């Protein structure tokens, strides 16, 4: 199937988009390359051609997720609360990517593109943490970064898994939690 005749325009992107949807619906263990090809409307060999195997697919999906997260965090103003809200919004808007990004058993964590994308996302989150005025956060920026990431990541996972009451607005809630944790 040539790129010119492919109806989606960008075969690799179309496969990744479909993979993200399927992972969000069923989890990573619930999809195969063959099923992914069928869902994306491409030949059964197309995913293997672009990604090699499931590990390659999930490596590419995680890298794409980290790039999207870095962009979302960069678009937020450099205030921690805005970065926290952007992080949670990303997790809720991209649950398939998010699930793969934080399951290292699925992908090759030494992949150059993945390592770069992950570092970019971490740099952006740390940029937000760097705006904290809390004296303890300023005295221990590494600890503050871990605390901040733990808060937003833990909250996002709890929300996505329905482990907490999801009746309210998650963005308002994470804003409230960030103020409790870092405004003294």
C-alpha positions as CSV (number, residue, x, y, z in Angstrom):
1,X,0.0,0.0,0.0
2,X,1.7,3.2,-1.1
3,X,1.6,6.4,0.9
4,X,-0.1,8.2,-2.0
5,X,-3.1,5.8,-2.0
6,X,-3.4,5.4,1.8
7,X,-6.6,7.0,2.8
8,X,-5.4,8.5,6.1
9,X,-2.5,10.4,4.7
10,X,0.0,9.4,7.4
11,X,0.0,5.7,8.0
12,X,2.3,5.8,11.0
13,X,0.3,8.5,12.7
14,X,-3.0,6.7,11.9
15,X,-1.7,3.5,13.4
16,X,-0.5,5.2,16.6
17,X,-3.8,7.1,16.9
18,X,-5.7,3.8,16.7
19,X,-3.3,2.1,19.1
20,X,-4.0,4.9,21.7
21,X,-7.7,4.5,21.3
22,X,-7.5,0.7,21.7
23,X,-5.2,0.9,24.7
24,X,-7.6,3.4,26.4
25,X,-10.5,1.0,25.7
26,X,-8.9,-2.3,26.6
27,X,-5.5,-1.9,28.0
28,X,-2.2,-2.7,26.2
29,X,-2.6,-6.4,26.8
30,X,-5.9,-6.3,24.9
31,X,-4.5,-5.5,21.5
32,X,-2.4,-7.3,18.8
33,X,-0.7,-5.8,15.8
34,X,-3.1,-7.8,13.6
35,X,-6.2,-6.4,15.4
36,X,-4.7,-2.9,15.3
37,X,-4.2,-3.2,11.5
38,X,-7.8,-4.3,11.1
39,X,-9.1,-1.4,13.3
40,X,-7.0,1.1,11.5
41,X,-8.2,-0.2,8.1
42,X,-4.7,-1.1,6.9
43,X,-3.0,-4.3,5.8
44,X,-2.0,-6.7,8.5
45,X,1.6,-6.1,7.7
46,X,1.5,-2.3,8.0
47,X,2.0,-2.0,11.8
48,X,4.9,-4.5,11.7
49,X,6.4,-2.5,8.8
50,X,6.4,0.7,10.8
51,X,7.1,-0.6,14.3
52,X,8.6,-4.1,14.0
53,X,6.6,-5.6,16.8
54,X,4.4,-4.7,19.8
55,X,7.3,-3.4,21.8
56,X,8.3,-1.1,18.9
57,X,4.7,0.1,18.6
58,X,4.5,0.9,22.3
59,X,7.9,2.6,22.3
60,X,6.7,4.9,19.6
61,X,3.4,5.5,21.4
62,X,5.2,6.3,24.6
63,X,7.5,8.7,22.8
64,X,4.6,10.4,21.1
65,X,2.9,10.7,24.5
66,X,5.9,12.3,26.1
67,X,6.2,14.8,23.3
68,X,2.5,15.6,23.6
69,X,2.9,16.0,27.4
70,X,5.9,18.3,27.0
71,X,4.0,20.5,24.5
72,X,1.0,20.6,26.9
73,X,3.2,21.6,29.8
74,X,5.1,24.2,27.7
75,X,1.9,25.8,26.7
76,X,0.9,26.2,30.3
77,X,2.2,29.3,31.9
78,X,5.3,28.7,33.9
79,X,3.3,28.5,37.1
80,X,3.2,25.2,39.0
81,X,-0.6,25.1,39.4
82,X,-1.0,25.7,35.6
83,X,1.6,22.9,34.9
84,X,-0.2,20.6,37.3
85,X,-3.6,21.3,35.6
86,X,-2.0,20.7,32.2
87,X,-0.5,17.4,33.3
88,X,-3.8,16.1,34.6
89,X,-5.7,17.4,31.5
90,X,-3.2,15.6,29.3
91,X,-3.7,12.3,31.2
92,X,-7.5,12.6,30.9
93,X,-7.4,13.6,27.3
94,X,-4.8,10.9,26.3
95,X,-5.5,7.9,28.5
96,X,-4.1,5.4,25.9
97,X,-0.8,7.2,25.7
98,X,-0.7,7.8,29.4
99,X,-1.2,4.1,30.2
100,X,1.7,3.1,28.0
101,X,4.0,5.9,29.0
102,X,4.1,4.7,32.6
103,X,4.4,0.9,32.0
104,X,8.0,0.4,31.2
105,X,7.5,-3.3,30.7
106,X,5.8,-2.4,27.4
107,X,8.5,-0.5,25.6
108,X,12.3,0.0,25.0
109,X,13.2,2.6,27.6
110,X,16.6,3.1,25.9
111,X,15.1,4.2,22.6
112,X,16.8,7.6,21.7
113,X,13.5,9.3,20.6
114,X,11.8,8.1,23.8
115,X,14.6,9.2,26.1
116,X,14.6,12.7,24.5
117,X,10.8,13.0,24.7
118,X,10.7,11.9,28.3
119,X,13.5,14.3,29.3
120,X,11.6,17.2,27.5
121,X,8.4,16.4,29.5
122,X,10.4,16.2,32.8
123,X,12.1,19.5,32.0
124,X,8.8,21.2,31.4
125,X,7.3,19.8,34.7
126,X,10.4,20.9,36.6
127,X,10.1,24.3,35.1
128,X,6.6,24.6,36.7
129,X,7.9,23.2,40.0
130,X,10.7,25.9,39.9
131,X,8.1,28.6,40.3
132,X,7.0,27.4,43.7
133,X,7.4,30.0,46.4
134,X,7.3,27.4,49.2
135,X,10.5,27.7,51.3
136,X,10.8,23.9,51.6
137,X,10.4,23.5,47.8
138,X,13.1,26.1,47.2
139,X,15.4,24.4,49.7
140,X,14.9,21.0,48.1
141,X,14.0,21.4,44.4
142,X,14.6,17.7,43.6
143,X,12.2,16.7,46.5
144,X,9.7,19.3,45.4
145,X,9.8,18.0,41.8
146,X,9.2,14.4,43.1
147,X,6.4,15.5,45.4
148,X,4.7,17.5,42.6
149,X,5.0,14.7,40.0
150,X,3.7,12.2,42.6
151,X,0.7,14.4,43.3
152,X,-0.3,15.0,39.7
153,X,0.5,11.5,38.5
154,X,-1.2,9.8,41.4
155,X,-4.2,12.0,41.1
156,X,-4.5,11.4,37.4
157,X,-4.2,7.6,37.9
158,X,-6.7,7.6,40.7
159,X,-9.1,9.6,38.5
160,X,-8.7,7.5,35.4
161,X,-9.1,4.3,37.4
162,X,-12.3,5.5,39.1
163,X,-10.6,4.9,42.5
164,X,-11.8,8.3,43.8
165,X,-15.1,10.2,43.5
166,X,-15.1,11.5,40.0
167,X,-18.2,13.6,40.3
168,X,-16.4,17.0,40.5
169,X,-14.1,18.7,38.1
170,X,-10.6,17.1,38.0
171,X,-8.9,20.3,37.0
172,X,-10.4,22.3,39.9
173,X,-9.5,19.4,42.2
174,X,-5.9,19.3,41.2
175,X,-5.7,23.1,41.5
176,X,-7.0,22.8,45.1
177,X,-4.6,19.9,45.9
178,X,-1.6,21.9,44.5
179,X,-2.5,24.9,46.7
180,X,-2.8,22.6,49.8
181,X,0.5,21.0,49.2
182,X,2.6,23.9,48.2
183,X,1.1,27.1,49.5
184,X,2.0,26.3,53.1
